[in-house]
Amino acid sequence: MIREREKVIAKGSVIFQTFLSLGSFYLAWQFNNYYLGSELVGRREYETIFILIGPIWYLLLDHFGMGRMLRTKMYSTIFFEYFSVVGFGSATLFIIVGTLEFTMISRWVLILFIFLNFFFLFAYKSFVYKTMKILRGKGYNYKHVVIIADKDSDFFIDQLIVTKDWGFKILAIVSDSNEIIEKYGRKFKIISENECLTKILDDIVVDEVMFCKGSYNQDRIRDIVNLCTEVGVTFRMQSEIFSLAGNRSHLSYFNQLPFLTVMNTPSNYLALKLKALMDYLGAFLILLLVSPLLLIIAFAIKIDDGGPVFFKQIRVGQNGRLFHCLKFRTMVTNAEELKLTLKDQNEQKGPVFKMKNDPRVTKIGKFLRKSSLDELPQFFNVLKGEMSIVGPRPPVPSEVEEYERWQRRRLSMKPGITCIWQVSGRNNIPFEQWMKMDMQYIDSWSLKLDIQLFLKTFKVMLVRDGQ
């Protein structure tokens, strides 16, 4: 019954937020009419977009779970979730406007709508969370919990006691631990593990049972889960397995069988999906904008020595997948053969070959490398899904064969056009430090970091520092 009520409240919240989004668009539209006096211009197109916003935003808000009121969610998480909703929704609107050729729709109306929509949605959820926090501080909207604990559960119990805005009230602790009995015996009712949990759930009002023991018996857990399911009480379980797996672990299901999944790369599904969307849209827009420059560079390479415009090389992608990486050709056509005669002049430690004044580089190639313009064709690799705009640079197979075991982890993320190494001096950085930079990127990845590296790349290109 409680779960059904929460579902109804969540759906109601999604519907309300959908109307907030519609209101945001209407305000942006009317603002445009008021200042530009264009009330009748493109009215049908605006009405079409207004109608489409309803189902699009409802589906996105529902998909991202924006109707749920999770007690322990942080404001930064809420901010990012709404950023994702508005980002996906806005991208969809721009695609619709372009596909249907809605020429009367002002782009400024859409941009104003994006800002208003994000502001109203985030303000609404922040207000709700703040209100619930105040109510819980006064003793309202609490969930009654029974904790099954051992001697190592005191940290979590203390967290529940101190963090009142989580909204959990401990009614009883099930434990035979002397440490737990001694520490909490005067504050809470302590129940022996030999006592029947069924009687406890029948005698007092319980919303949730939290299992916080480091060790457990699988049959015992199954019995407790079945009991909680039978009487409609939520069951939560803390396990040392999850803490050993670190922050990148989650529970997944295969044909209703539970599996603990441990990720070695960022596990934020929403953020990674948004990164992929930004990759596709960004690559498409950049190729569109620089298409005249691509033609000029191609013509210059052809005029220089008459050889092929592009250099296509097999590189190693995510988890060892091979793909053909595209670049503008910056070397003579027999560069690979000449490389064998220059091995002794390699200035980079490790499996990578680097020379400051490589004689194989053509005149136009020196300029392209210095300005990093030789990398532009790799945006086609991004569109094909083989690369990302930001990520560890893709190595050649011969380099990977010489990797130490820990260095192979840099292949766990999709390779990118630019990365920390790319904007930090390239050839001036030792191979070992380069690898550590890639590990740093993987371990601390965020959309914010991607944007920062992307902007730094432009700076490097402008000052022609692509060594």
C-alpha positions in Angstrom: 0.0 0.0 0.0 2.8 2.4 0.9 4.7 1.6 -2.2 1.6 2.2 -4.4 1.1 5.5 -2.7 4.7 6.5 -3.4 4.2 5.6 -7.0 1.1 7.8 -7.3 2.9 10.7 -5.6 5.9 10.2 -8.0 3.6 10.2 -11.1 1.8 13.3 -9.7 5.2 15.1 -9.3 6.2 14.2 -12.9 3.0 15.6 -14.2 3.4 18.8 -12.2 7.0 19.2 -13.5 5.7 18.6 -17.0 3.3 21.5 -16.6 6.2 23.6 -15.1 8.1 22.9 -18.3 5.1 23.9 -20.5 4.8 27.1 -18.5 8.5 27.8 -19.0 8.1 27.6 -22.8 4.9 29.7 -22.7 6.8 32.4 -20.7 9.7 32.4 -23.1 7.3 32.6 -26.0 5.3 35.5 -24.5 8.5 37.3 -23.6 9.4 37.2 -27.2 6.0 38.5 -28.3 6.1 41.3 -25.8 9.5 42.7 -26.8 9.4 41.9 -30.5 5.7 42.4 -31.1 5.6 39.2 -33.2 2.5 37.5 -31.6 1.1 36.2 -34.9 4.4 35.3 -36.6 5.0 31.6 -36.6 2.1 31.0 -34.1 1.3 27.5 -35.5 5.0 26.5 -35.2 5.2 27.6 -31.6 1.9 25.8 -30.8 3.3 22.6 -32.3 6.5 22.8 -30.1 4.3 23.6 -27.1 2.3 20.5 -27.7 5.4 18.3 -28.2 7.1 19.5 -25.0 4.3 17.8 -23.0 5.0 14.1 -23.9 8.8 14.6 -24.4 9.4 16.1 -21.0 7.0 13.7 -19.3 8.9 10.7 -20.7 12.3 12.2 -19.8 11.2 13.2 -16.2 9.7 9.8 -15.7 12.7 8.0 -17.2 15.2 9.8 -15.0 13.1 9.2 -11.9 12.5 12.9 -11.2 9.2 12.2 -9.4 10.9 10.2 -6.6 11.8 11.9 -3.3 15.0 10.0 -2.2 15.8 11.0 1.3 19.6 10.8 1.0 20.0 12.5 -2.4 22.4 15.5 -2.6 21.7 18.8 -4.3 24.6 18.2 -6.7 22.9 15.0 -7.9 19.6 16.8 -8.4 21.4 19.5 -10.3 23.0 17.0 -12.7 19.8 15.0 -13.2 17.9 18.1 -14.3 20.8 19.1 -16.4 20.5 15.7 -18.2 16.7 16.0 -18.6 16.8 19.6 -20.0 19.8 18.7 -22.1 18.2 15.7 -23.8 14.9 17.5 -24.2 16.4 20.6 -25.7 18.6 18.6 -28.1 15.4 16.8 -29.2 13.6 20.1 -29.7 16.4 21.5 -31.8 16.4 18.3 -34.0 12.6 18.6 -34.4 12.8 22.3 -35.3 15.6 21.6 -37.9 13.8 18.5 -39.3 10.4 20.2 -39.7 12.1 23.3 -41.0 10.4 25.6 -38.5 12.0 28.8 -39.7 9.7 31.1 -37.7 10.9 29.7 -34.3 13.3 32.1 -32.7 16.4 30.4 -31.4 16.4 32.9 -28.5 13.0 31.7 -27.4 14.4 28.1 -27.2 17.5 29.3 -25.3 15.4 31.3 -22.9 13.1 28.3 -22.4 16.1 26.1 -21.6 17.3 28.4 -18.8 13.8 29.0 -17.4 12.9 25.3 -17.5 16.1 24.3 -15.6 15.6 27.1 -13.1 11.9 26.2 -12.3 12.5 22.5 -12.2 15.6 22.7 -9.9 13.9 25.4 -7.7 10.8 23.2 -7.4 12.7 20.1 -6.3 15.0 22.1 -4.0 11.9 23.7 -2.3 10.4 20.2 -1.8 13.6 18.8 -0.3 14.1 21.9 1.9 10.5 21.7 3.1 10.8 17.9 3.9 14.0 18.6 5.7 12.3 21.2 7.9 9.4 18.8 8.6 11.7 16.0 9.5 13.6 18.3 11.8 10.3 18.9 13.7 9.6 15.1 13.8 7.3 14.7 10.8 7.6 12.5 7.7 9.9 9.9 9.4 10.3 6.3 8.4 10.4 3.8 11.3 13.3 1.4 10.9 14.5 -1.8 12.6 18.3 -2.4 12.3 19.8 -5.8 12.3 23.4 -5.1 13.5 26.7 -6.5 14.7 29.7 -4.8 16.4 30.8 -3.0 13.2 27.4 -1.4 12.6 27.9 1.5 15.0 29.2 3.9 12.3 26.0 3.6 10.2 23.7 3.7 13.3 25.5 7.0 14.3 24.9 8.4 10.8 21.2 7.7 11.0 21.0 9.3 14.5 23.0 12.5 13.5 21.6 13.0 9.9 18.0 13.8 10.8 17.1 15.1 7.4 17.4 11.6 6.0 14.1 11.1 7.9 14.8 7.7 9.6 13.8 6.9 13.2 15.3 3.8 14.8 12.7 1.9 16.7 14.7 -1.2 17.6 18.1 -2.8 17.0 18.3 -6.6 16.6 21.8 -7.7 17.8 23.6 -10.0 20.2 26.8 -7.8 20.1 27.9 -6.6 23.6 29.4 -3.5 22.0 26.0 -2.6 20.4 24.1 -3.4 23.6 26.5 -1.3 25.7 26.5 1.7 23.3 22.8 1.9 22.4 21.0 -0.1 25.1 19.8 3.1 26.9 18.7 4.8 23.7 16.9 2.1 21.8 15.1 -1.2 22.3 17.7 -4.0 21.8 16.3 -7.3 20.7 18.1 -10.6 20.6 18.6 -12.3 17.3 17.0 -15.4 18.7 13.7 -13.5 19.0 11.2 -13.9 16.2 11.3 -11.0 13.7 7.7 -11.7 12.7 6.5 -10.7 16.2 8.5 -7.5 16.1 7.0 -6.5 12.8 3.5 -7.4 14.1 3.9 -5.5 17.4 5.3 -2.1 16.2 4.9 0.1 13.2 7.9 -0.6 10.9 8.5 0.9 7.5 11.9 -0.6 6.8 14.3 -3.3 8.0 18.0 -2.6 7.5 20.5 -5.4 7.6 23.9 -4.0 8.5 25.9 -7.0 9.5 29.3 -7.7 8.0 28.7 -11.4 7.8 25.5 -13.2 7.0 23.9 -16.5 6.3 22.2 -16.7 2.9 19.2 -18.7 4.2 18.8 -16.2 7.0 18.7 -13.3 4.5 16.2 -15.1 2.3 13.9 -15.7 5.3 14.1 -12.0 6.3 13.5 -10.8 2.7 10.5 -13.1 2.4 9.1 -11.9 5.7 9.4 -8.3 4.8 7.9 -8.9 1.4 5.0 -10.7 3.0 4.0 -7.8 5.2 5.0 -5.0 2.8 8.0 -3.7 4.6 11.0 -2.4 2.7 14.3 -4.4 3.2 17.7 -2.8 2.8 21.1 -4.6 3.1 24.5 -3.3 3.7 27.4 -5.6 2.7 31.2 -5.6 2.9 31.3 -6.9 -0.6 30.0 -3.5 -1.9 32.5 -1.5 0.1 35.4 -3.7 -1.2 34.1 -3.1 -4.7 34.5 0.7 -4.2 32.2 3.4 -5.5 31.8 1.9 -8.9 29.7 -1.1 -8.0 26.0 -1.6 -8.5 23.5 -4.4 -8.5 22.3 -5.6 -11.9 20.0 -8.3 -13.0 20.2 -11.0 -15.7 16.9 -12.8 -16.2 15.9 -11.9 -12.6 19.2 -13.2 -11.2 21.1 -10.6 -9.1 24.7 -9.8 -9.9 27.2 -7.4 -8.2 28.7 -5.5 -11.0 32.1 -3.7 -10.4 33.1 -1.1 -13.0 36.6 0.0 -13.7 35.4 3.1 -15.5 32.9 5.8 -14.5 29.6 4.1 -13.8 27.3 7.2 -13.9 25.0 5.9 -16.6 23.2 9.3 -17.2 26.5 11.2 -17.4 28.0 8.7 -19.9 24.8 8.9 -22.0 25.0 12.7 -22.0 28.7 12.5 -22.9 27.8 10.2 -25.9 25.1 12.7 -27.0 27.5 15.6 -26.7 30.0 13.6 -28.7 27.6 13.0 -31.6 26.2 16.5 -31.7 29.6 18.2 -31.1 31.3 16.2 -33.9 28.5 16.9 -36.3 28.5 20.6 -35.6 32.3 21.0 -35.7 32.6 19.1 -39.0 29.8 21.3 -40.4 31.5 24.5 -39.2 35.0 23.6 -40.4 34.1 21.9 -43.6 35.6 24.8 -45.7 38.8 24.5 -43.7 38.9 20.7 -44.3 38.7 21.3 -48.1 41.5 23.9 -47.9 43.8 21.6 -45.9 43.1 18.7 -48.2 43.9 20.8 -51.2 47.2 22.1 -49.5 48.3 18.5 -48.8 47.6 17.4 -52.3 49.5 20.3 -53.8 52.5 19.8 -51.4 53.6 16.3 -52.7 50.7 14.8 -54.6 50.2 12.0 -52.1 47.0 10.9 -50.3 45.2 13.5 -48.2 44.3 11.2 -45.3 46.5 8.9 -43.2 44.5 5.9 -42.0 46.1 3.8 -39.2 44.9 0.9 -37.1 44.5 2.0 -33.5 43.4 0.2 -30.4 40.0 1.4 -29.0 37.9 0.6 -26.0 38.8 -2.7 -24.4 41.1 -3.6 -27.2 38.8 -3.1 -30.2 40.7 -2.2 -33.4 39.6 0.6 -35.7 41.0 2.8 -38.5 41.9 6.2 -37.0 41.8 9.0 -39.5 44.2 12.0 -39.6 45.4 14.4 -42.2 48.6 13.1 -43.6 51.5 15.0 -42.1 54.4 12.7 -43.1 55.9 11.5 -46.3 54.2 8.5 -47.9 56.9 6.0 -46.8 57.0 7.2 -43.2 56.6 3.7 -41.7 59.6 2.3 -43.6 61.8 5.2 -42.6 60.7 4.8 -38.9 62.9 1.6 -38.8 66.0 3.6 -39.6 65.2 6.3 -37.0 64.5 4.0 -34.0 67.8 4.9 -32.3 66.7 8.6 -32.3 63.5 8.0 -30.3 63.3 10.8 -27.6 60.4 9.2 -25.7 60.8 6.4 -23.1 58.5 3.4 -23.4 56.8 1.9 -26.5 55.9 5.3 -28.1 58.1 6.7 -30.9 58.6 10.5 -30.7 61.2 12.9 -32.3 61.3 16.6 -32.0 62.6 17.3 -35.5 61.2 14.2 -37.3 62.6 14.3 -40.9 59.5 12.4 -42.1 57.2 15.3 -41.4 56.3 17.4 -44.5 56.2 21.2 -44.6 52.4 21.4 -44.4 52.5 18.6 -41.9 54.6 20.7 -39.5 52.0 23.4 -39.5 49.1 21.0 -39.1 50.8 19.2 -36.1 51.8 22.5 -34.5 48.1 23.7 -34.7 46.6 20.2 -34.0 44.6 20.6 -37.2 45.8 17.2 -38.4 43.4 15.7 -35.8 40.2 17.1 -37.3 39.3 14.0 -39.4 39.0 12.1 -36.2 35.6 13.7 -35.7 34.4 11.2 -38.3 35.6 8.5 -35.9 33.5 10.1 -33.2 30.4 10.0 -35.4 31.1 6.3 -36.1 31.2 5.7 -32.3 34.8 4.6 -32.3 36.1 7.6 -30.5 35.0 10.3 -28.1 35.9 14.0 -28.3 37.7 13.8 -24.9 39.5 10.7 -23.7 42.8 8.9 -23.6 44.6 9.0 -27.0 44.3 5.7 -29.0 47.5 3.8 -29.2 48.8 1.6 -32.0 48.8 -2.2 -31.4 52.6 -2.4 -31.2 52.6 0.0 -28.3 49.9 -1.9 -26.4 51.9 -5.1 -26.7 54.7 -3.4 -24.6 52.3 -2.0 -22.0 52.7 -3.0 -18.4 49.6 -4.6 -16.9 48.4 -1.5 -15.1 48.8 0.6 -18.2 46.2 -1.5 -20.1 43.5 0.1 -17.9 43.7 3.2 -20.1 41.9 1.1 -22.8 38.8 0.8 -20.5 37.4 4.1 -21.8 36.6 5.1 -25.3 39.7 6.9 -26.8 39.5 10.6 -27.5 40.7 13.3 -29.8 42.0 15.3 -26.9 43.0 14.6 -23.3 45.0 15.8 -20.3 48.3 14.8 -22.1 47.2 16.6 -25.3 46.9 20.0 -23.5 49.9 19.6 -21.2 52.9 19.7 -23.5 52.7 16.3 -25.2 56.3 15.5 -26.2 57.7 17.2 -23.1 56.0 14.6 -20.9 57.6 11.2 -20.1 55.7 8.1 -21.1 55.1 7.0 -17.5 53.6 10.4 -16.6 51.5 10.3 -19.7 50.0 7.0 -18.6 49.3 8.3 -15.1 47.6 11.3 -16.6 45.2 9.0 -18.4 44.5 7.0 -15.2 43.8 10.4 -13.5 41.3 11.2 -16.2 39.6 7.8 -15.9 39.4 8.0 -12.1 38.2 11.6 -11.8 36.1 11.7 -15.0 33.2 14.1 -15.1 31.4 16.2 -17.7 32.9 19.3 -16.2 36.4 17.8 -16.7 35.6 17.0 -20.4 34.4 20.6 -21.0 37.5 22.0 -19.3 39.8 19.9 -21.5 37.9 20.7 -24.6 38.2 24.5 -24.0 41.9 24.1 -23.1 42.4 22.3 -26.5 41.2 25.4 -28.3 43.7 27.5 -26.4 46.5 25.1 -27.4 45.4 25.3 -31.0 45.3 29.1 -31.0 48.8 29.5 -29.6 50.0 26.7 -31.9 51.4 24.7 -29.0 50.7 21.2 -30.3 54.2 19.9 -29.9 
